[in-house]
Amino acid sequence: MAFISLLLAFALQPGTSEFVPLADLPPTEKLAAGPFLIAAYAFVWVALMFYLWTIWRRLIKVETEMRVLAQKTARR
């Protein structure tokens, strides 16, 4: 019952059933989402590059340790 009343409340709100172009909206209702979107993509790319860099560094460390171990076992 509460879901139906919530649905009716949204359906009966004025202005929700018609399209309003962005140019016709008042400045207080405009959201410049472009910078937020660019910042989000930049953050994801930087985080991904940092993650790949840390994996690369750990891989070099493991390869070095394996090379040292191989040299130690070859001497026996």
C-alpha positions as CSV (number, residue, x, y, z in Angstrom):
1,M,0.0,0.0,0.0
2,A,2.8,2.4,0.8
3,F,4.5,1.6,-2.5
4,I,1.3,2.6,-4.4
5,S,1.0,5.8,-2.5
6,L,4.6,6.7,-3.2
7,L,4.1,5.9,-6.9
8,L,1.1,8.1,-7.0
9,A,2.9,10.9,-5.3
10,F,5.6,10.9,-8.0
11,A,3.1,10.5,-10.8
12,L,1.0,13.5,-9.6
13,Q,3.9,15.9,-9.3
14,P,3.6,18.9,-11.7
15,G,6.0,19.1,-14.6
16,T,7.2,15.5,-14.6
17,S,5.2,14.5,-17.6
18,E,6.5,17.1,-20.1
19,F,9.9,17.6,-21.7
20,V,11.7,20.9,-20.9
21,P,14.8,21.7,-23.0
22,L,17.9,22.5,-21.0
23,A,18.1,26.0,-22.4
24,D,14.7,26.8,-20.9
25,L,15.6,25.7,-17.4
26,P,16.4,28.3,-14.8
27,P,20.1,28.5,-13.8
28,T,19.4,27.0,-10.4
29,E,18.2,23.8,-11.9
30,K,21.0,23.2,-14.4
31,L,23.8,20.8,-13.3
32,A,27.1,21.0,-15.1
33,A,27.8,17.3,-15.0
34,G,30.6,17.4,-17.6
35,P,33.4,18.3,-15.1
36,F,32.2,15.7,-12.7
37,L,32.2,13.0,-15.4
38,I,35.7,14.0,-16.6
39,A,37.0,14.0,-13.0
40,A,35.4,10.5,-12.4
41,Y,37.0,9.1,-15.5
42,A,40.4,10.7,-14.7
43,F,40.2,9.2,-11.2
44,V,39.5,5.7,-12.5
45,W,42.3,5.9,-15.1
46,V,44.8,7.2,-12.5
47,A,43.8,4.5,-10.0
48,L,44.1,1.8,-12.7
49,M,47.5,3.0,-13.8
50,F,48.7,3.1,-10.1
51,Y,47.3,-0.5,-9.6
52,L,49.1,-1.7,-12.7
53,W,52.3,0.0,-11.7
54,T,52.2,-1.7,-8.3
55,I,51.6,-5.1,-9.9
56,W,54.6,-4.4,-12.3
57,R,56.9,-3.6,-9.4
58,R,55.8,-6.7,-7.4
59,L,56.4,-8.8,-10.5
60,I,59.9,-7.5,-10.9
61,K,60.6,-8.2,-7.2
62,V,59.3,-11.8,-7.6
63,E,61.4,-12.4,-10.7
64,T,64.5,-11.1,-8.9
65,E,63.9,-13.5,-6.0
66,M,63.3,-16.4,-8.4
67,R,66.6,-15.6,-10.2
68,V,68.5,-15.5,-6.9
69,L,66.9,-18.8,-5.8
70,A,67.7,-20.4,-9.1
71,Q,71.4,-19.4,-8.7
72,K,71.5,-20.8,-5.1
73,T,70.0,-24.1,-6.1
74,A,72.3,-24.4,-9.1
75,R,75.4,-24.2,-6.8
76,R,74.3,-27.3,-4.8
